[in-house]
């Protein structure tokens, strides 16, 4: 463990608290929309019996209830054909009472995820994965953006940390987190305007880049990969990772850890997100925001 740094001053960013604020704001917007006879509605499509997917879908439906968003849950058999799934999506696209459509990933192997993503109406694509939304984000046109990276500037700014002009280093280049994160951070605006570096599995001398970061975002999927020696003193460290590591002392036989060695890095960071209780709760909160946004966009189209 590092002995340098300013442990006593390190801010632990409370994702649960910020997510609750965001859900409350979404709830206020839902009340306003209902006054105009618009009831925001999210359709969540679950294919098969993946246990983790069921848990994620359950938490999304519960968040809808809390915020006042109507939810429709489609439970489809694991052996549904791709054509049948696409026609279910088309029905949701055509339903003017549905504002957001989310197909829980991963899908069974016989279904092409890309085709399914592209079948969703971009105006209802609350995951922000459709190529139209990916393109709009990259050229700075207001659109639906992926929930996990969208929550991160909210966490940073609401913790009183300036983003504009800062050097943000993202580790990871997935289409779900790393790449949209880069595109969000680089835009002009108070919750962005960063100088952005993206590191990945092909990066040589990774720590040389991460040590330059004012804001370091880890989306790697490797338990406790980022250690204090990779972090600049006073940096803001955002841990997107959710990894299970075996732990016989835990009743479930495992515990959740992030991509950052929290105990080590909190000794040197200026601010840091924990796992659990950091980025995780923000993802569902941003889904609520996106559903409200989709309802407003449809109202004005
Ligand atoms: P992914 O596997 O698609 O991408 C991981 C990225 O990390 C890759 O782009 C790869 O280049 C990079 N990488 C892997 N090993 C590396 C190394 N040794 N050095 C540098 N870069 C390396 O994963 P993902 O979907 O982007 O998810 C990343 C993590 O975030 C996972 O732990 C996942 O569970 C978690 N996640 C959390 C949320 C949330 O809501 N909090 C949402 C999505 C993903």
Boltz pocket constraint, residues with backbone or C-beta under 6 A from the ligand:
constraints:
  - pocket:
      binder: B
      contacts: [[A, 148], [A, 171], [A, 172], [A, 173], [A, 174], [A, 175], [A, 176], [A, 177], [A, 178], [A, 199], [A, 200], [A, 201], [A, 202], [A, 203], [A, 206], [A, 218], [A, 219], [A, 220], [A, 221], [A, 222], [A, 239], [A, 240], [A, 241], [A, 242], [A, 243], [A, 259], [A, 279], [A, 280], [A, 283]]
      max_distance: 6.0
